[in-house]
Amino acid sequence: MQDLSRLVALRHELHRFPEISGDEAETARRIADTLRAHGPDQLLTGLGGHGVAAVFDGAAPGPTVLIRAELDGLPIEEISTAEYRSQHAGYGHLCGHDGHMVMVVALAEQLAQQRPAQGRVVLAFQPAEETGKGVIAFRADPQFAAIAPDYVFSLHNLPGLALGEVQLCAAAANCASRGMRISLTGKTSHAAAPGDGLSPMAAIAVLMPALVGLGQGRALDADYALVTLTHARLGEATFGIAPGMGEIWATLRTVNDSRMAQLCEAAEILVRAEATRYGLALSINYDDVFEACENHPDAVGHLQTALTDEDVTWQMTDTPQRWSEDFGQFAKGAKSAMFWLGSGENQPQLHNPDYDFPDALIPAGAGVFLRLIRNILG
């Protein structure tokens, strides 16, 4: 592997200048410039927005293996005294995508020195993973057809798991989730005469606990459902107006897509009933939609072999992660698998303001990816 200090320096540079979903232009430029220096056979940019892909061809025909990383940071203010802390106020690489990118960049130098014996490798850097929209746009881009993969692999660092250890799921890997925005509209009135208006207050008071009651988590099995209220609003911030509108935002989460459809239907029936009961106009919208992510058995088999070959401590688990990933979209047309790479038992949680990706993980993740490529393509 190339000099670790150069990879760490790149990781710190990316960390200093995080960009949120859809706005990753400078991050993409830095990645493309770095990849270009390693002479890929093709370098595609602008995929689904700011996506980047470097292609390294093998000597003979064969399958296409795509390794995925994410470009985006988060709209969270970083708490850090590190010299390389975020220079963009209100934004931070607090999920570790800076580290994921550098692991995949590390593959470019290795592939430049020795192309695969067959097939080709695509090093893909997708935009907007955090919103669930990035990979959909990436795959829908006309350029994607020319690099459509047979296998796709990715990883996510995992706080709480010992540094460098791996967890791998045989099937369900990440939950489905979606944001449900409920808007209720009545009629405002003077605060001295609330009876002359139509307030959504009573409906909201009923709906908030009732929605949570539809899904309270518990075991991560096929029937798992969790509803989390994330935001609520009633009227304007004033003392003189009885409210005429209200909103509830909730995140719905399940292990599989069929259970998600059931949960959405139950939530919509509940909300419509209360809107009708109180005579309110209603609109329901969904955003941040993530389908369930399920690992393919063939891709899992390749990962098991690579982890063993690399002498990595790893374990299989039947328990998917509660958080969601748009990586599952790659399974539409390819055999895909994601694994979780431990970032330390005492590491702050993902999306915490004091989270920072451990540089020591860079060679571990890159090593597993390179072994996958060599095992499949020679």
ABEGO torsion letter per residue (X at the ends): XBBAAAAAAAAAAAAABBBBBGAAAAAAAAAAAAAAAAGBABBBBGBGEABBBBBBBBABBEBBBBBBBBABBBBBBBBBABAABBABBGBBBAAGAAAAAAAAAAAAAAAAABBBABEBBBBBBBBGAAAGAAAAAAAABAAAAAABBABBBBBBBBBGBBBGBBBBBABBABBBBBBBBBBBBBBBBBAABAAABBBAAAAAAAAAAAAAAABAEEBBBAABBBBBBABBBBEBBBAABBBABBBBBBBBBBABAAAAAAAAAAAAAAAAAAAAAAGBBBBBBBBGBBBBBBBBAAAAAAAAAAAAAAGBBBBBBABBBABBBAAAAAABGBBBBBBBBBAEAABBBBGBAABBBBAAAAAAAAAAAAAAAAAAAX
